[in-house]
Amino acid sequence: MTRRPLGSSIATWLLTGVLLAAATPAESIDLRFSGAQVNGTGDVTGLNGAYGVTVSPDGKQVYVAGELDNALAVFSRDPATGALTFVEVEHDTVGGVAGLKGAHAVVLSPDGAHVYVASSVADAVVVFSRDAASGALSFVETKRDNKGKVNGLNGAESVAVSPDGLHVYVAGRNDNAIAVFERDVASGMLTFVEEQRSGTGGVEGLLGAKSVAVSPDGAHVYAAGSLDDAVAVFGRDATTGKLTFVEAQREGANGITGLAGARAVTLSPDGADLYVAGATDDALAVFSRDAATGRLTFVEAQHDGAGGVNGLNGANAVAISPDGTYVYVTGSVDGALAVFQRDAATGALTFVEQKRNGVGGVAGLHGAAAVAVSPDGYSIYATGSTSDAVADFEVRRCSDGVLDPDEQCDDGNREDGDCCSSSCQLEPATTVCRPATGPCDVTELCTGSSPTCPADAFEPATFECRPAAGPCDEAELCTGTSSGCPVDTFKPATFECRPAAGDCDVAEACTGLSAACPSDRKRSGVCRPSAGSCDAAETCDGTSDSCPQDRSAPDGTPCDDGNTCTQNETCQQGGCVGGDQVGCNDGDACTVDTCDPLLGCVNQHLEGPAGVTCLCTGGLEPPTCQGQTLPPGVRGRFARACGLIQRAGAKTTRARMAKAARTLKAAANVASQAGRRGSISAQCAAALSSTLVDADVRAQRLAEIR
């Protein structure tokens, strides 16, 4: 069965071995007998006359004093079930051990390092060191009554350690006293400090002192006087451990009952209440405690056989659960363990049930003696001095994994948020039982009808788990099979993340390494070329997306309209207009003068006979030859050639044209020679030669045609 701790703070160890801890919420109890360790069964030994019992602060071991065996038995404890396994036994006079004769009570120091045993026959307190892992003991020393300065240990029946671990208190029944010792926390060894004896120094209520307890705050010490039917109250000096008598509460005084044969005393974990087992009264007396003064105020007494209470006949020992909710009392005559529920506000008790030896399978409680509660509150151990045994009871409560009638569920823990609450009730459908562990994990909620959290589920593959963080980031989708979002990826470097917003804007592309689009960039070159001589080319300004407004040249600006036949054009309202016609007259009567818009002036020479005749008619007077005397050979030959051309008839054209061509060629040669000799200028010679050669060529063509 799964077990969980019920208390959290160690307070003190008492005769009965009760571990006191901070209170936790109350709940109904289901106490069930688990088994008993009986002397002589298996390898168990040391339990003859089993009396005192205690549990180690870590809950790993249980120690039982065998009064008739003069021994201390050691058991290991299963923290899950509370079951005991015998480990070893320490016997009086064996292995150097001394002082265990009549071993009656046992307690551990708050740090769990040492074990102290009160022996009623040896009139001693015995000290052992404890192995924290195994629980095994090693004998340290024995303090005996009337040895050295020690006093007050005659009939020692109870031992308690202060919460700070600095002092040890022992009740000596026959000395009617409490012996005070200082404790060395390292070695566990004791140094006698003083004794408080009934009838001495105003001390009362200690006759037949059988039990001693220290308050959880360490401020006060309480002792049960069985022959005084009383409980004595002392103030404690935390430094020296010395005691100062405060008061004694007695049976019959101020309506007090239940203290006859007072045998055991213990305090609630919060220190608010004190409980005393009265063996003669078969009762449990309840007192409230003033934390400042330590004084007690009677609250009530629970008597065996009254109001349905049972199991208190021979009330012998008392222990309280670590959470302060339940009080357990052994009845030696009844051979029983009585269970009460405690009101934390008043300390008053309500009887719950009894577990009696031989009833319902319960064993080991014959002569029920001491009782102890485990630190987790789930195990109750009670000794049976006649049974020579220690009985083990388990507390079944919410969180033990067993469904009880008042529980809707029990998942073995006292945690909220898993669909079965810490009070073992189904949690509402709005309760988160499994938070999402990643962006693709679904948060599961309880159904309100089941104690288990629904199966873990994931977001579908269509769920966007990581939105794009920028124009160059890819939005990731869940896989549908994992709680984690896929690795962050980016758009490729070819992806255009910012298109050009105009003629002067540059289109940006992702880098493939970042979620952000690169910074916006602008062009700086020509964004609108000139559309003509009257149109200006526009250039980007480096800051704007748009090309500047189209601009024209100012009116009157010289321009070229592209027509070679015009000249002196000017810009007007963006257009190239106006201009004068180009003069193409070359002054040559033998040419037809025209103008081509692309080529310009075209001076086309007359073709055929007309062209040759025109040459002769125009004469041989090039402008470059004015003022110069032409060589006679040139002029004469030119005249003869023209005569041949003019006389050419239908039948004689070829021959005469051919002869005229030869004559013109000869004249051209003479002109060239004259230019070289300097008789005429080179320009004149060139012009003459050009004219004569042209005439020569034309004459030859006519000769060939005809």
C-alpha positions as CSV (number, residue, x, y, z in Angstrom):
1,M,0.0,0.0,0.0
2,T,1.3,3.5,-0.9
3,R,2.0,5.7,2.1
4,R,2.5,9.4,2.4
5,P,3.8,11.4,5.4
6,L,1.2,13.1,7.5
7,G,3.4,15.4,9.6
8,S,6.4,17.5,8.8
9,S,8.2,18.7,12.0
10,I,9.9,16.6,14.7
11,A,9.0,17.8,18.2
12,T,10.1,15.4,20.9
13,W,10.3,11.8,22.1
14,L,8.3,10.6,25.1
15,L,8.2,7.4,27.1
16,T,5.7,6.0,24.7
17,G,7.9,6.8,21.7
18,V,5.4,9.3,20.1
19,L,6.8,11.5,17.4
20,L,5.1,14.8,17.4
21,A,4.7,16.9,14.2
22,A,2.9,19.8,12.7
23,A,-0.8,19.3,12.2
24,T,-2.3,18.4,8.8
25,P,-6.0,18.3,7.8
26,A,-8.2,15.8,9.7
27,E,-9.8,12.8,8.1
28,S,-11.7,9.7,9.1
29,I,-9.6,6.8,10.3
30,D,-9.6,3.1,9.4
31,L,-7.2,1.3,11.8
32,R,-6.5,-2.3,10.7
33,F,-4.4,-5.0,12.3
34,S,-1.4,-6.0,10.2
35,G,0.4,-8.5,12.4
36,A,2.5,-9.1,15.4
37,Q,6.2,-9.8,16.2
38,V,6.1,-12.4,18.9
39,N,9.1,-13.4,21.1
40,G,10.4,-16.8,20.1
41,T,8.7,-16.8,16.7
42,G,11.2,-17.2,13.9
43,D,14.4,-15.4,14.9
44,V,12.6,-12.8,17.1
45,T,14.0,-12.6,20.6
46,G,14.3,-10.0,23.4
47,L,10.5,-9.4,23.6
48,N,9.8,-11.3,26.9
49,G,7.7,-8.9,28.9
50,A,7.7,-6.4,26.0
51,Y,7.0,-2.9,27.3
52,G,8.5,0.3,25.9
53,V,8.4,0.9,22.1
54,T,9.5,3.8,19.9
55,V,10.1,4.5,16.2
56,S,13.2,6.2,14.9
57,P,12.7,9.8,13.6
58,D,13.4,8.6,10.0
59,G,10.8,5.9,10.4
60,K,13.3,3.2,9.4
61,Q,13.5,1.2,12.7
62,V,11.4,0.3,15.7
63,Y,12.9,-0.4,19.1
64,V,11.2,-2.5,21.8
65,A,12.2,-2.9,25.5
66,G,11.8,-6.5,26.8
67,E,11.4,-6.0,30.5
68,L,11.6,-9.7,31.4
69,D,14.3,-10.4,28.8
70,N,16.4,-7.5,30.1
71,A,16.9,-6.7,26.5
72,L,16.3,-4.2,23.7
73,A,15.1,-5.6,20.4
74,V,15.7,-3.8,17.1
75,F,13.4,-4.1,14.1
76,S,13.7,-2.6,10.6
77,R,10.5,-1.0,9.3
78,D,9.1,-1.1,5.8
79,P,8.2,2.5,5.0
80,A,5.5,1.4,2.5
81,T,3.7,-1.2,4.6
82,G,5.0,-0.6,8.2
83,A,5.9,-4.3,8.5
84,L,8.7,-5.1,10.9
85,T,11.7,-7.4,10.3
86,F,13.9,-8.5,13.3
87,V,17.4,-7.1,13.1
88,E,19.2,-7.8,16.4
89,V,18.8,-7.7,20.2
90,E,20.9,-6.1,22.9
91,H,21.0,-8.2,26.1
92,D,22.1,-7.1,29.6
93,T,25.6,-8.3,30.4
94,V,26.2,-9.5,26.8
95,G,28.9,-7.8,24.8
96,G,29.7,-5.3,27.5
97,V,26.1,-4.1,27.7
98,A,25.1,-3.2,31.3
99,G,22.0,-1.7,32.9
100,L,19.2,-3.4,30.9
101,K,17.8,-5.4,33.7
102,G,14.1,-4.6,33.8
103,A,14.3,-2.5,30.6
104,H,11.1,-0.6,30.7
105,A,11.1,2.4,28.4
106,V,13.0,3.4,25.3
107,V,13.4,6.7,23.4
108,L,15.6,8.2,20.6
109,S,17.2,11.6,20.5
110,P,15.6,14.0,18.0
111,D,18.6,13.6,15.7
112,G,18.2,9.8,15.7
113,A,21.8,9.4,16.7
114,H,21.3,7.8,20.2
115,V,18.9,5.5,22.0
116,Y,18.1,5.8,25.7
117,V,16.6,3.0,27.8
118,A,15.1,3.4,31.3
119,S,15.6,0.2,33.4
120,S,13.4,-0.2,36.4
121,V,15.3,-3.1,38.0
122,A,18.8,-1.8,37.2
123,D,17.7,1.6,38.4
124,A,19.6,3.0,35.4
125,V,19.5,4.8,32.1
126,V,21.5,3.1,29.3
127,V,22.9,4.9,26.3
128,F,23.5,3.4,22.8
129,S,24.7,5.0,19.6
130,R,22.7,4.1,16.5
131,D,23.7,3.3,13.0
132,A,21.5,5.5,10.9
133,A,21.5,3.1,7.9
134,S,20.9,-0.2,9.6
135,G,19.6,0.9,13.0
136,A,22.1,-1.4,14.8
137,L,23.2,-0.3,18.2
138,S,26.5,0.1,20.0
139,F,26.7,0.3,23.8
140,V,28.0,3.7,25.0
141,E,27.5,3.9,28.8
142,T,25.1,3.3,31.8
143,K,24.1,5.8,34.4
144,R,23.0,4.1,37.6
145,D,21.2,5.4,40.7
146,N,23.5,6.3,43.5
147,K,26.6,5.9,41.3
148,G,28.8,9.0,41.5
149,K,26.5,11.9,42.0
150,V,23.5,10.3,40.1
151,N,20.2,10.3,42.0
152,G,16.6,9.8,41.2
153,L,16.8,6.7,39.1
154,N,15.5,4.1,41.5
155,G,12.8,2.2,39.7
156,A,13.4,4.2,36.4
157,E,10.4,3.7,34.2
158,S,10.3,6.6,31.8
159,V,12.8,8.6,29.8
160,A,12.4,11.7,27.6
161,V,14.8,13.9,25.5
162,S,14.2,17.6,25.2
163,P,13.3,18.8,21.6
164,D,16.7,20.6,21.3
165,G,18.4,17.3,22.2
166,L,20.5,18.9,25.0
167,H,18.9,17.3,28.0
168,V,17.5,13.9,29.1
169,Y,14.8,13.4,31.8
170,V,14.2,10.1,33.7
171,A,11.3,9.3,36.0
172,G,12.3,7.2,39.0
173,R,9.2,5.5,40.4
174,N,10.8,4.4,43.7
175,D,12.6,7.7,44.2
176,N,9.5,9.7,43.5
177,A,11.7,11.8,41.4
178,I,12.9,13.1,38.0
179,A,16.6,12.9,37.3
180,V,18.0,15.6,35.0
181,F,21.0,14.9,32.7
182,E,22.9,17.1,30.2
183,R,23.5,15.3,26.9
184,D,26.6,15.4,24.7
185,V,25.0,15.6,21.3
186,A,28.1,14.1,19.6
187,S,28.7,11.1,21.9
188,G,25.3,10.8,23.5
189,M,26.9,10.5,26.9
190,L,25.1,12.0,29.9
191,T,26.2,14.2,32.8
192,F,24.0,14.3,35.9
193,V,22.6,17.8,36.6
194,E,20.0,17.4,39.4
195,E,17.0,15.6,40.7
196,Q,13.5,16.9,41.5
197,R,12.1,14.8,44.3
198,S,8.5,14.8,45.6
199,G,8.4,16.5,49.0
200,T,11.6,18.3,48.6
201,G,11.9,22.1,47.8
202,G,8.1,22.4,47.5
203,V,7.8,19.7,44.8
204,E,4.5,17.8,44.7
205,G,2.8,15.1,42.7
206,L,5.8,12.8,42.0
207,L,5.0,9.9,44.3
208,G,5.3,6.8,42.2
209,A,6.6,8.8,39.2
210,K,6.0,6.7,36.2
211,S,6.1,9.0,33.2
212,V,7.9,12.2,32.0
213,A,7.4,14.3,28.9
214,V,8.8,17.6,27.6
215,S,6.6,20.2,25.9
216,P,7.2,20.6,22.1
217,D,8.5,24.1,22.7
218,G,10.9,22.8,25.4
219,A,9.7,25.2,28.0
220,H,8.1,22.8,30.4
221,V,8.4,19.2,31.8
222,Y,5.4,17.2,32.9
223,A,5.4,14.0,35.1
224,A,2.8,11.5,36.1
225,G,2.8,10.5,39.8
226,S,0.9,7.2,40.0
227,L,0.7,7.2,43.8
228,D,-0.1,10.9,44.0
229,D,-2.9,10.4,41.3
230,A,-1.4,13.6,39.9
231,V,0.5,15.3,37.2
232,A,3.4,17.6,38.2
233,V,4.4,20.7,36.1
234,F,7.9,22.1,35.9
235,G,9.4,25.1,34.1
236,R,12.6,24.2,32.2
237,D,15.8,26.2,31.8
238,A,16.8,25.6,28.2
239,T,20.4,26.3,28.9
240,T,21.1,24.1,32.0
241,G,18.1,21.8,31.7
242,K,17.2,22.5,35.4
243,L,13.6,22.4,36.5
244,T,11.5,24.7,38.6
245,F,8.3,23.3,40.2
246,V,5.2,25.1,38.9
247,E,2.2,23.2,40.2
248,A,0.5,19.8,40.5
249,Q,-2.9,18.8,39.3
250,R,-4.5,16.1,41.4
251,E,-7.4,13.7,41.1
252,G,-10.5,15.2,42.8
253,A,-9.2,18.7,42.9
254,N,-11.4,21.3,41.1
255,G,-13.5,18.6,39.5
256,I,-10.5,16.7,38.1
257,T,-11.1,13.0,37.3
258,G,-9.2,10.3,35.4
259,L,-5.9,10.8,37.3
260,A,-6.2,7.9,39.7
261,G,-3.1,5.7,39.1
262,A,-1.7,8.2,36.6
263,R,0.7,6.1,34.5
264,A,1.5,8.0,31.3
265,V,1.6,11.6,30.1
266,T,2.0,13.1,26.6
267,L,1.4,16.4,24.9
268,S,-0.3,17.3,21.6
269,P,2.1,18.3,18.7
270,D,1.0,21.9,19.0
271,G,1.6,21.9,22.7
272,A,-1.9,23.1,23.4
273,D,-3.1,20.0,25.3
274,L,-1.9,17.4,27.7
275,Y,-3.2,13.8,28.1
276,V,-2.8,11.5,31.1
277,A,-3.6,7.8,31.3
278,G,-5.1,6.9,34.7
279,A,-4.8,3.1,35.2
280,T,-6.9,3.0,38.4
281,D,-9.6,5.3,36.9
282,D,-9.5,3.3,33.6
283,A,-9.5,6.8,32.1
284,L,-7.8,9.3,29.9
285,A,-7.7,12.9,31.4
286,V,-7.5,15.9,29.2
287,F,-6.0,19.2,30.1
288,S,-5.4,22.4,28.2
289,R,-2.0,24.0,28.6
290,D,-0.9,27.6,29.0
291,A,2.1,27.9,26.8
292,A,3.5,30.8,28.8
293,T,3.3,29.4,32.3
294,G,2.9,25.7,31.6
295,R,-0.1,25.6,33.9
296,L,-2.9,23.1,33.2
297,T,-6.7,23.5,33.1
298,F,-8.8,20.4,33.3
299,V,-11.0,19.9,30.2
300,E,-12.5,16.4,30.5
301,A,-11.9,12.7,31.2
302,Q,-12.8,9.8,29.0
303,H,-13.7,6.8,31.2
304,D,-13.9,3.2,30.1
305,G,-17.5,2.0,29.8
306,A,-18.9,5.6,29.8
307,G,-20.5,7.1,26.7
308,G,-19.6,4.1,24.5
309,V,-15.9,4.3,25.4
310,N,-14.1,1.0,25.5
311,G,-10.6,-0.4,25.8
312,L,-9.4,1.9,28.7
313,N,-9.5,-0.7,31.5
314,G,-6.0,-0.4,33.0
315,A,-5.2,2.6,30.9
316,N,-1.4,2.3,30.6
317,A,0.1,4.5,27.8
318,V,-1.0,7.3,25.5
319,A,0.3,8.5,22.1
320,I,-0.8,11.1,19.6
321,S,-0.7,11.0,15.8
322,P,1.9,13.4,14.2
323,D,-1.0,15.5,12.8
324,G,-2.6,15.8,16.2
325,T,-5.8,14.4,15.0
326,Y,-5.9,11.0,16.8
327,V,-5.1,9.8,20.3
328,Y,-4.2,6.2,21.0
329,V,-4.4,4.7,24.5
330,T,-3.5,1.1,25.6
331,G,-5.6,-0.7,28.2
332,S,-3.6,-3.4,29.9
333,V,-6.5,-5.1,31.5
334,D,-8.6,-4.9,28.4
335,G,-5.7,-6.0,26.2
336,A,-6.8,-3.3,23.9
337,L,-5.9,-0.2,21.9
338,A,-8.5,2.6,22.1
339,V,-8.7,5.2,19.4
340,F,-10.0,8.8,19.9
341,Q,-10.4,11.7,17.5
342,R,-9.1,15.0,18.9
343,D,-10.7,18.4,18.6
344,A,-7.7,20.7,17.7
345,A,-9.5,23.7,19.1
346,T,-10.5,22.4,22.5
347,G,-8.4,19.2,22.9
348,A,-11.6,17.3,23.7
349,L,-11.8,13.7,22.5
350,T,-14.4,11.6,20.7
351,F,-14.2,7.8,20.9
352,V,-13.7,6.1,17.6
353,E,-13.1,2.4,18.2
354,Q,-11.0,-0.1,20.0
355,K,-8.8,-2.9,18.9
356,R,-8.9,-5.8,21.3
357,N,-6.6,-8.8,21.6
358,G,-8.3,-11.9,20.2
359,V,-11.1,-10.0,18.5
360,G,-11.2,-9.7,14.7
361,G,-7.9,-11.5,14.3
362,V,-6.0,-9.0,16.5
363,A,-3.0,-10.5,18.4
364,G,-0.1,-9.4,20.6
365,L,-2.1,-7.0,22.9
366,H,-2.4,-9.2,25.9
367,G,-1.2,-7.0,28.7
368,A,-1.2,-4.0,26.4
369,A,1.6,-1.7,27.6
370,A,3.2,1.0,25.5
371,V,2.1,2.6,22.1
372,A,4.1,4.5,19.5
373,V,3.2,6.2,16.2
374,S,5.4,6.2,13.1
375,P,6.6,9.6,11.8
376,D,4.3,9.3,8.8
377,G,1.3,8.5,11.0
378,Y,0.4,5.4,9.1
379,S,1.8,2.8,11.5
380,I,0.7,2.2,15.2
381,Y,2.9,-0.1,17.3
382,A,1.6,-1.4,20.7
383,T,3.4,-3.8,23.0
384,G,1.7,-6.7,24.9
385,S,3.7,-7.4,28.0
386,T,1.9,-10.7,28.5
387,S,1.9,-11.6,24.8
388,D,5.6,-10.9,24.7
389,A,4.9,-9.2,21.4
390,V,4.6,-5.9,19.5
391,A,1.5,-5.5,17.4
392,D,1.4,-3.6,14.2
393,F,-1.6,-1.6,13.0
394,E,-1.9,0.3,9.8
395,V,-4.0,3.5,9.4
396,R,-6.0,3.4,6.2
397,R,-6.8,6.9,5.1
398,C,-7.3,9.0,2.1
399,S,-4.2,8.5,-0.1
400,D,-3.4,4.9,0.9
401,G,-4.6,3.6,-2.5
402,V,-7.6,1.7,-1.0
403,L,-11.1,3.0,-1.8
404,D,-13.0,3.5,1.4
405,P,-16.8,4.1,1.6
406,D,-16.5,7.9,2.1
407,E,-14.1,8.3,-0.8
408,Q,-14.9,8.9,-4.5
409,C,-11.4,7.9,-5.4
410,D,-8.0,7.0,-3.8
411,D,-5.0,7.2,-6.1
412,G,-2.4,6.7,-3.3
413,N,-1.3,10.3,-2.9
414,R,-2.5,13.5,-1.2
415,E,-2.0,15.7,-4.2
416,D,-4.5,18.0,-6.0
417,G,-4.5,18.4,-9.7
418,D,-4.4,14.7,-10.8
419,C,-8.2,14.3,-11.0
420,C,-8.3,12.7,-7.5
421,S,-8.1,15.4,-4.9
422,S,-6.1,15.4,-1.6
423,S,-9.4,14.7,0.1
424,C,-10.1,11.7,-2.2
425,Q,-12.9,13.3,-4.2
426,L,-13.1,13.6,-7.9
427,E,-11.9,16.9,-9.2
428,P,-14.1,19.0,-11.5
429,A,-13.8,18.9,-15.3
430,T,-12.1,22.4,-15.2
431,T,-9.1,21.0,-13.4
432,V,-5.8,20.9,-15.3
433,C,-4.3,17.5,-14.7
434,R,-1.5,17.6,-17.3
435,P,-0.2,21.0,-18.4
436,A,1.0,21.3,-21.9
437,T,4.8,20.6,-22.1
438,G,5.3,22.3,-25.4
439,P,3.5,24.4,-28.0
440,C,2.2,21.3,-29.7
441,D,1.0,19.6,-26.6
442,V,-2.6,19.7,-25.5
443,T,-3.4,20.7,-21.9
444,E,-5.5,17.8,-20.4
445,L,-8.4,18.4,-18.1
446,C,-10.1,16.0,-15.7
447,T,-13.4,14.6,-16.9
448,G,-15.1,15.1,-13.5
449,S,-16.1,11.4,-13.6
450,S,-12.8,9.6,-13.6
451,P,-9.9,9.7,-11.1
452,T,-7.3,9.5,-13.9
453,C,-6.1,12.1,-16.3
454,P,-7.0,11.6,-19.9
455,A,-4.3,10.2,-22.2
456,D,-1.7,12.7,-23.4
457,A,-2.7,14.2,-26.7
458,F,-1.0,16.5,-29.2
459,E,-2.2,19.4,-31.4
460,P,-3.1,18.3,-35.0
461,A,-0.7,18.7,-37.9
462,T,-2.7,21.7,-39.1
463,F,-2.0,23.6,-35.9
464,E,0.4,26.6,-36.3
465,C,2.8,26.3,-33.4
466,R,5.2,29.1,-34.4
467,P,3.7,31.9,-36.5
468,A,6.0,33.6,-39.0
469,A,8.1,36.2,-37.2
470,G,8.7,38.1,-40.3
471,P,8.3,38.1,-44.1
472,C,11.3,35.8,-44.5
473,D,10.2,33.3,-41.7
474,E,8.2,30.1,-42.4
475,A,5.2,29.5,-40.1
476,E,5.8,26.0,-38.4
477,L,3.0,23.5,-38.0
478,C,2.8,20.7,-35.4
479,T,3.6,17.2,-36.5
480,G,0.6,15.7,-34.6
481,T,3.0,13.2,-32.8
482,S,5.2,15.4,-30.7
483,S,4.8,18.1,-28.1
484,G,7.6,20.2,-29.5
485,C,7.3,22.6,-32.4
486,P,9.5,21.8,-35.4
487,V,12.8,23.6,-35.9
488,D,12.4,27.2,-37.0
489,T,13.1,27.6,-40.7
490,F,13.3,30.6,-43.1
491,K,12.3,31.4,-46.6
492,P,14.9,30.7,-49.3
493,A,17.2,33.3,-50.6
494,T,15.2,33.3,-53.9
495,F,12.0,34.5,-52.2
496,E,11.1,38.1,-52.9
497,C,10.1,39.5,-49.6
498,R,9.5,43.1,-50.7
499,P,8.5,43.8,-54.3
500,A,9.7,47.0,-55.9
501,A,7.2,49.8,-55.0
502,G,8.2,51.9,-58.0
503,D,10.8,52.7,-60.7
504,C,13.2,53.9,-58.1
505,D,12.7,51.1,-55.5
506,V,14.8,47.9,-55.4
507,A,13.0,44.5,-54.9
508,E,14.4,42.8,-51.8
509,A,15.0,39.0,-51.5
510,C,15.3,37.0,-48.2
511,T,18.8,35.9,-47.1
512,G,17.7,32.4,-46.1
513,L,19.2,33.1,-42.6
514,S,16.9,35.6,-41.0
515,A,13.1,36.1,-40.5
516,A,13.4,39.8,-41.4
517,C,13.4,41.2,-44.9
518,P,16.6,43.1,-45.7
519,S,16.4,46.9,-45.4
520,D,14.5,48.7,-48.2
521,R,16.9,50.0,-50.8
522,K,16.4,52.7,-53.5
523,R,17.9,53.1,-57.0
524,S,20.1,56.1,-57.9
525,G,20.4,55.9,-61.7
526,V,18.3,57.1,-64.7
527,C,14.7,56.1,-64.2
528,R,13.2,57.7,-67.3
529,P,15.5,58.2,-70.3
530,S,15.1,61.3,-72.5
531,A,12.3,60.8,-75.1
532,G,13.7,63.4,-77.4
533,S,15.9,66.5,-77.6
534,C,13.2,68.5,-75.7
535,D,12.7,65.9,-73.0
536,A,15.0,65.7,-69.9
537,A,16.2,62.3,-68.5
538,E,14.9,61.8,-64.9
539,T,17.2,60.3,-62.2
540,C,16.2,58.5,-58.9
541,D,16.9,60.6,-55.9
542,G,17.9,57.6,-53.7
543,T,15.1,58.2,-51.2
544,S,11.9,57.9,-53.1
545,D,10.2,54.8,-54.7
546,S,8.9,56.9,-57.7
547,C,10.7,58.4,-60.6
548,P,10.5,62.2,-60.5
549,Q,7.9,63.9,-62.6
550,D,8.6,64.0,-66.4
551,R,10.2,67.3,-67.3
552,S,10.6,69.1,-70.7
553,A,13.4,71.5,-71.9
554,P,12.5,75.2,-71.6
555,D,10.8,76.8,-74.6
556,G,13.3,78.3,-77.0
557,T,16.0,75.7,-76.3
558,P,17.7,74.7,-79.5
559,C,16.8,71.1,-80.5
560,D,17.0,68.7,-83.3
561,D,13.8,67.2,-84.7
562,G,15.7,64.5,-86.4
563,N,14.9,65.8,-89.9
564,T,18.1,66.7,-91.7
565,C,16.1,68.8,-94.1
566,T,15.4,71.4,-91.4
567,Q,17.6,73.5,-89.2
568,N,17.4,76.0,-86.3
569,E,14.6,74.1,-84.5
570,T,13.6,75.1,-80.9
571,C,11.7,73.4,-78.1
572,Q,8.1,74.6,-77.7
573,Q,5.9,73.0,-74.9
574,G,8.0,69.9,-74.9
575,G,8.1,69.5,-78.7
576,C,10.8,70.3,-81.2
577,V,9.2,72.6,-83.7
578,G,9.8,75.3,-86.3
579,G,13.1,75.5,-88.1
580,D,14.2,76.5,-91.6
581,Q,14.5,74.3,-94.7
582,V,18.0,73.4,-95.6
583,G,19.2,74.7,-99.1
584,C,20.3,71.8,-101.2
585,N,21.2,73.7,-104.5
586,D,24.7,72.7,-105.3
587,G,25.0,75.2,-108.2
588,D,25.4,72.3,-110.6
589,A,22.9,72.5,-113.5
590,C,23.6,68.9,-114.2
591,T,22.1,67.6,-110.9
592,V,18.6,67.3,-109.5
593,D,18.8,68.8,-106.0
594,T,16.4,67.2,-103.3
595,C,16.5,66.7,-99.5
596,D,16.0,63.4,-97.7
597,P,14.9,63.7,-94.0
598,L,17.3,61.0,-93.0
599,L,20.1,61.5,-95.5
600,G,20.0,65.2,-96.0
601,C,20.6,66.9,-99.3
602,V,20.7,64.6,-102.3
603,N,22.2,66.1,-105.5
604,Q,21.3,63.5,-108.1
605,H,23.2,64.0,-111.4
606,L,21.2,63.8,-114.6
607,E,21.3,60.4,-116.1
608,G,21.8,59.2,-119.7
609,P,22.6,61.5,-122.7
610,A,21.0,64.4,-120.9
611,G,23.5,64.1,-118.1
612,V,26.5,64.0,-120.6
613,T,25.1,66.9,-122.7
614,C,24.5,68.9,-119.5
615,L,28.2,68.6,-118.6
616,C,29.3,69.9,-122.0
617,T,26.7,72.7,-121.9
618,G,27.7,73.9,-118.4
619,G,31.3,74.2,-119.4
620,L,34.5,73.6,-117.5
621,E,34.5,76.3,-114.9
622,P,34.7,74.8,-111.4
623,P,34.5,77.5,-108.6
624,T,37.8,76.4,-107.2
625,C,39.5,77.3,-110.5
626,Q,38.3,80.9,-110.7
627,G,41.1,83.3,-111.4
628,Q,43.4,80.5,-112.7
629,T,44.4,79.7,-116.3
630,L,43.4,76.2,-117.3
631,P,46.0,74.2,-119.2
632,P,45.3,74.2,-123.0
633,G,45.3,70.5,-123.1
634,V,42.5,70.3,-120.7
635,R,40.2,72.8,-122.4
636,G,40.9,71.6,-125.9
637,R,40.3,68.0,-125.1
638,F,37.1,68.8,-123.3
639,A,35.8,70.7,-126.3
640,R,36.6,67.9,-128.7
641,A,34.9,65.3,-126.5
642,C,31.8,67.5,-126.2
643,G,31.8,67.8,-130.0
644,L,31.9,64.0,-130.4
645,I,29.0,63.7,-128.0
646,Q,26.8,66.2,-129.8
647,R,27.4,64.6,-133.2
648,A,26.6,61.1,-131.9
649,G,23.8,59.7,-134.0
650,A,21.8,56.5,-133.9
651,K,24.4,54.5,-135.7
652,T,27.5,56.3,-134.5
653,T,26.7,56.7,-130.8
654,R,28.8,53.8,-129.5
655,A,31.9,54.7,-131.3
656,R,31.7,58.4,-130.7
657,M,30.8,58.0,-127.1
658,A,33.8,55.7,-126.6
659,K,36.1,58.1,-128.3
660,A,34.7,61.0,-126.2
661,A,35.2,58.9,-123.1
662,R,38.9,58.4,-124.0
663,T,39.3,62.1,-124.7
664,L,37.8,63.1,-121.4
665,K,40.0,60.6,-119.5
666,A,43.1,62.1,-121.2
667,A,41.9,65.6,-120.2
668,A,41.6,64.4,-116.6
669,N,45.1,63.2,-116.7
670,V,46.4,66.5,-118.0
671,A,44.5,68.3,-115.2
672,S,46.0,66.1,-112.6
673,Q,49.5,66.6,-114.0
674,A,49.0,70.4,-114.0
675,G,48.0,70.2,-110.4
676,R,51.1,68.3,-109.5
677,R,53.3,70.8,-111.5
678,G,51.6,73.7,-109.7
679,S,50.3,75.2,-112.9
680,I,46.9,75.2,-111.1
681,S,46.0,74.7,-107.5
682,A,45.5,71.3,-106.2
683,Q,41.9,72.1,-105.4
684,C,41.3,73.2,-109.0
685,A,43.1,70.2,-110.3
686,A,41.0,67.9,-108.2
687,A,37.7,69.6,-109.2
688,L,38.7,69.4,-112.9
689,S,39.7,65.8,-112.6
690,S,36.4,65.0,-110.8
691,T,34.3,66.6,-113.4
692,L,36.2,65.1,-116.3
693,V,36.2,61.6,-114.8
694,D,32.5,61.9,-114.1
695,A,32.0,62.8,-117.8
696,D,34.3,60.0,-118.8
697,V,32.3,57.4,-116.8
698,R,29.0,58.7,-118.1
699,A,30.2,58.5,-121.7
700,Q,31.5,55.0,-121.3
701,R,28.1,53.9,-119.9
702,L,26.3,55.4,-122.9
703,A,28.8,53.7,-125.2
704,E,28.1,50.4,-123.5
705,I,24.3,50.9,-123.6
706,R,24.2,51.9,-127.2
